[in-house]
Amino acid sequence: MTTSTPEGDPPALLDRLTVLGPFFALNTHDPHTPARPPWRALSDLIDDPGLLRARVGDARDHLAAASGRPRRTVELRVAASVVHLGISARLISPALAVAALADLTPPFALASLRWQNVLGGAFPMSIPHQQLQPSPDNRPAHDQWPAMLIDGPIRQLVQATSALSVSPRILWGNVASAASGAASVLASAGPDVAQRSRGLAALLTSHPSLRGAGHGEPGMATFRRQTCCLIYRIAGTSRHTSLCGDCVLRNRVEGPTPTPE
């Protein structure tokens, strides 16, 4: 008979992810069973540019309604950046949590993940069930983990979203912000998890593609990204309250607004 620690047991691990919040929660599925609606492969966002553009369009409508603006006044790149930040956080948050809680590093390949295309917070996401079982494939060398995530699904999303008039610098800033935000939430799981998650987030943000995207320790209140996600551009006159906690503009709101490119 084999035994496992609570963190390594899939049901217990899934419960811990759920407690952390919707950006961490995962469903699991049998990869040999075709996805049935409303589930679909997350890789569809890359393989079908129209799907990503449609999601950005829906987000643009939502942002316009929420801010009381005509749709035409919400720039496409603002909606695209917001969508990209949400998807990045949806990928990085559970990946970081699984690594910090169970010492597993599932590949999170877009083709293996399934999602439901719903707006309003974190969308439901599912991972093949065997990827949460300890195996050599789920425990690569420690220094390989950032490259697996950044050079895989994260880079694919950056490339796809940059086609919607968003600067790659802003998109990589979104990635750094998502990593820091996930580490910050994971700190609630206890001191040991907090230390480990911050270390893992630091590994991610030290990847060559993310160097210069932020400064300060990821997961701490002092972390600042070096670009802006652009959400302030639909905030009207209430610019300060519209800035994210790690925004590069936060310490400059009293002076001229810099170009966040």
N, C-alpha and C positions, 0 to 999 in steps of 0.2 A: 504494500500500500504506500502511496506517496502522499505527502502532506505539503501544505504551502502556508506561507505567512498570510495574515489577513490582507496585507497590501498586494500580495501576489495572486490571491484568489480572485478570478474575474468578477463574480457577483459583488464581493466586498469592494473591489477596486472601482467598479462602476458606481456603487453607492457613494463612495467618497468623492468621485468626480461630480456626481449630481449635487451633492451638498455644496460644492464649491461654486455652483451657479451654472446658468444655461450655456455659457461659452466653453465650459469644461465638460458638460454632460455628453455621454456617448451612448448610442445604441450599438448592438452588434448584429451581424448577419452572416449567413452561410454564403461564401463567395461563389459557390457552385450553383446557387439558386438565382435565377434572373431577378433583377430589381422590378418591383411592381409599383405603379403609381400609388401614392405621390412620390415614392422614392425614385431617384435616378442617380447615375454616376456623376460625381462632382467634376470629373474631367470634361463633361459636356460644356462647362463654362469656357474651357480652352478650345475644345474642338469645334464649338459652334459659336462664333463671334456674335451672332445675332442674339443668343441667349444672354450673354453678358451685357450687351447693349440694352436689351429689354429690361434686365434687372436694374441697370443704371437709370433707365427711363422711369421705371416705377419708383425708384428712390427719389428721383428728381421731383416727381409728382408729390410724394410724401413730404419732402423737405419744403416744397412750395406751400402746401396746405398747412404744415406745422408753423411756418413763419409768416403766414398770411400774405404771401407774395404771389404775383402771377408766375406761372411756370417758366415763362421766357426769361425772367430775371434770375433764375437759378442756373448758373453756368453748368454745362455738361461736365466739366472737369471737377467741379465741386462734388457733384453727385457720384462721379466715378471714384473719386478719392475716398469718399465716405463708404461706398460699397467695398472698395478694396481693403480699407482698414478693418471693416467688419469680417470679411472673409479671412484675412490674415490672422486676426485675433481668434477666429473660430478654429483655425488649424493649429496655431502656436499654443494656445491655452491648454488643450488636452495633451498635446505632445509633451509640453513642459511638465505637466502634472504627472503623467504616466512615468516619465523619467525620474522625477523627484520622489514620487511615492513608491514606485515599484521597481526602479532601476531597469525599466524596459524602454526601448526606443523603437516603436513601430515605425515603418517607413512612411506612413501617411501619404502614399502615392495617390494622386487624384483619381486614377482609374479604379483603385480598389475601394475608395470611399464612396458613400452614398449620402445624398442630402435631399431635403425637401425645399423647394424654391418658394419660401414664404418670407415676407418682409416683417419688420418689427422686432428688433433684437436678434438674438442668435437663432439661426435656423437649425432644425434637427439634423444630426449627422450620425452616420453609422460606419463602423469599422469592422472588417472581417474578424470573427470571434477568435481565430487562432492567433491573431497578432497581439492579443493580450495574454497569451500563454508564454511563459519563459522558454526561450529557445535560442540557439546561436544566432539566428537571423535577427532576433529582437534585442541582442546584446552586443552590438558592434563595439569596436574600440572607442573609448571615451572621446578622443579627439576627432572621430569621424562623424559624430552625431550632428554637429551644426551643419556640416557640408551636406549631409543627407537631406536635411530639411530645407536649408536655404537654396542649395543648388538644384533641388528637385521641385516640389510643388510651389514653394514661395517664389522662386525665380519665374516659373511659368505664369503665375498670376501677375507678377510685375510686368512681364513682357506683354501679356494680353491687355492689361489695363492701360499701359502707356500708349496704346493705340487710340485711346479715347481722350487725347490731348492733356494727359497728366504727366508732369515731369517725373522721370525715374527717381530723382532725388527726393521728391515728396513721397513717392511710393516706398522707397527704402526707409524713409523716416517713419512711415506708417508701420513697417515691419518692426523697427526698433521699439516704437511705442507699444506695439502689441506684446512684444517680449517682456518689456518692463512692466506693463500692466498685469500680465499673467503672473509674473513673479511676485508682484505686490499682493494680489489676491491669495496666492499660495502661502504667503506669510501667516495667514490665519490658521493654517493647519498645524502650526507648532514651530518652535525655534529651529529644530533640526531640518524640517522641510523648508523653512524660510531660507536658511543658509544654503541649502543645496539648490533650491530653485533660483536664488540670486546668482549662484555660481554658474548654473546652466544657462541662465539668461545672459550672463556676461560672456560665456562662450559663443552664444549666438551673435551677440552684438559686436564681437571681435572678429567675426568673419570678414574677409576683405570687402565684400559687397556692402557691409554695414559700417565700416570704419568711417568715422566722421558723421554718422547719422545721429549720434547723441553723445552726451557727456554726463558723467556722474555714474553712480552704481545703479544698474537696472533693478527695479523693484523698490527703490528708495525714493522718498519725496524729493530728493535733490536731483533726480534724473531729469534732464531736459533733452528733447529731441532738437535737431538743428534745422528743421523745416516745420511747416505748419500743414495740417491736414486740409486746410482751406475752409473749414466749416464756419469760420468767423465771417466769411464773405456774404453770408445770408443772415447775419445777426442784427442788421440795422444799426442803431446807435448804441446798443448794449453790447459793445465789443468785449469788455472785460469778462462779463459773465458767460460769454460764449466760448471762451478759451479753455482748452483742455488743461489738466493739471501739469502736464509735461511740455506744454507748447513753448516754442522758442519765442513767441511774442509776449508771453506772460509778464516778463520783466521789462517790457518796452511799451506797454499800453499807454503810458503817459506821454510818450514822445511820438514822432512820426512813425507810421506803420511801414515796416520794411517790406520789401518784396520777398515772399516766402519761397522763391525758386532756388 
